Every structure is written in C-alpha cells, then in structure tokens.
Amino acid sequence: MITAAAGLLSAACGSSTTSPAGGGASPSPSPSLSPPAATLPAANPASPLCQDVAALRTSLKTLTHVKIGRGTVDEIKSDIADVQAKLSALVATAKGEWQAQTSALQSALDKLKTAVSDLKAHPSVSMVSGAVSAVRGVSAAGGSLLTAAGSQCPQASASPSA
C-alpha cells in the first residue's frame, strides 16, 4: 500500500487542530473565526463546483490507496482514468479557477500513466519504485488542488470519515 502517498493526501486534505502556544484547552471555534462571506464566493457544498471537487477527492483517495504491483496494473489504470474524468469535469465547471493546480495534477497523472505502462511492460523493483514515486506526485498535486479548492468548498477538503 502506498502509505506515504496516502499520508501526503491526508495531510493536504485533512483538517488539523492546533493548541494555543500557552498550552491550555483550546476554546471552541467562534463564528468570528470564519472568513467573511464576501471573501468566499458560493461555498455551497451542493454547488456543481463543490460536487466536482468532492468527486475528485474521492477518486484521488482510491488511486493513492492502491497497492502497486504487476497484478494491479489494470486496477491502477482504471483508477487513473477515473481521476482523469473527475479532473476534466472539475476543470469544465471551475472555468479557469485553480488552473496552476489542475495543470500540475494533469502532469502528475501523465507521469503516472507512463510509470504504470513501464511497469506492465518491464515488471521490476525499479519500475514499482517509479510507479510509487509517480503516485506520490499525484498525491501531492491533488492535495495542492484540494487545498486551493477548500477556500470555496471547505467540506470537500475535510478529512474523510472512513
């Protein structure tokens, strides 16, 4: 299992709680800690944009939690295709929003496709290592995109319940 890649995605997408520097109990978050509504356009989790972000997040989680080996190449290819479809839908809905992050994720997916093809053609430890590295790249790029999208769709960037 790609624990390191999953950890990167969880860290990038997960919520975190920090204690105050003094160490005491953390106060409950107050409504004033939320950014003003004017800075967050349409943070409605039911919006098509937030639905696409959530779908991509789920698809990325599936891809980054796969075991990599010669026998899993077809599963990985299917997972890549699913992430690609979710990314394409998000790009269409986002209309240029997060372009740097979506391009980085597309590039990482392309590298992973190549690594998986190489693994299938020449199964070896070094090819598995290359595929693991490529999954980490997808995880990092996906985490960056989900972090950026979290400003408009905070529910989509929260850590998964399961």
N, C-alpha and C positions, 0 to 999 in steps of 0.2 A: 504494500500500500504506500502511497506517496504521502507519508505523514508530513514531511517538510512542506510540500506544496499545499497540503490541506491546512497546515498551520499558517502559512502565509495568507491564504484566502480568508481563514477565520480571523486572523489578526487585522486584515484590511477591512473586513466586513463586519466584524464583531463590535459590540458596544463595550465600552470599558468604563470602570468607575475608579476614580482616584480619591484618596483620602486627603484631607487638608494637610498642609505642612505641619501643623501643630499636633497632628495625630489623633485628635478626639473623634467622636462619632460624626459621620457626615450628616448634615442636615438634609431633609427631604428636598428634592428639587422644587423650586417655586416657579410659578408661571412666568415670572420676570426673567428667568434664565433662558427662555425660548427666544430665538431671534424675532424681531418684529415681522409681522405679516408682510410688510412691504418688501422685505428682502427675500422672501421665499415665494416665488410665483407658483401657484397651483400645486401645493403639496398634498393633493388629494390622492390617497392610496388607490382609489378606484379609477383614477385617470388612466387613459391608454398608455401614457408615458410611464407611469409608475407600475402598471401591469407588465409592460415590456421589460422594465428594469428587474422586477421580481422574477420573471420567467428566465431572464438571462442568468440571474444569480443562482437559481435552482439548477439550471443546466451546467453552469460552471462548477457547482459543487459536485455534481455527478461525475464530470470529467476529471476533476482533480482528486477524487477519491477512488479512482480505478487502480487496480493492480496492473503493473506493466510487465508484460512478458510476451513470448511468441504466441501463446494461446489466446491472448487478449487483444490482439491487433484489430480484429473486426469490431469488437466492442468499443475500442478507443476511437476507431474511425467513425462509428455511429455516433458516439458522444461528441466528437469534433463537429460532425455535420449538424447535430442538434444545437450546439453552441453557435455555430455559424449562422443558422437560421434565426436564432433568437437575437443575435447581434445585428443581423440585417434588418429585422423588424424594429429593433430599437433605433438604429440609425435612421430609418424612414420616419419614425414617429418623432424622434428628437430634433429633426430638421437642422442639423449642424451643431447642436449642443454637444459638448464633450468630444469634439472632433479629434483632438490630440489623443485622448484616451481610447476612443473607438478604433482609431488607426493603429495605435500600439497593440491593442488586443488582436486586431486582424493580422498584424505582422507576426505576433507570437503564435497565433493559430496556424499560419502558413509554415512557420518553423516546425511546429509540432507535426503537421501533416507530413513534412519531409522526413522528420525523425522516425515517424511510425512506418512510413514506406521503406526507409532504410532498414528498420528493424525487421520488417517482414521479409525483405529480400536477403538480408545477411544477419540472421539472428546471432547475436554475440553479446557478451557482457558490455562491451563498449557501446553497442547500439542501444542496449537497455539504458545505459547511463546517459546517452544522448537524449533518449526519449524522456527520461526523468527530468533532465535539465530543461527540456522544452516545456514539460508540464509546469515546472516551476515558473518559467517565463509567462505562460498563460495565466497562472495563478496570480502573479504579481501584476500583470497588465489588467486582468479582470478586477483585482482588488482596487487598483487605482481608479478604474472606471466606476466601480460601485461606490467608492468613497466620494467621488465627484458627484455622482447622481444622488447620493444621500442628502445633499442640500435641498433637493427638490422632492425627493421621495424617501424620507427618513425611515419609514417602515421597511422598505426594500433593502436597506443596508444594515438592518439589525441582524444580530446573530441568529441562526436558525434554531428552532425549538427542538429539533430532533437531530 
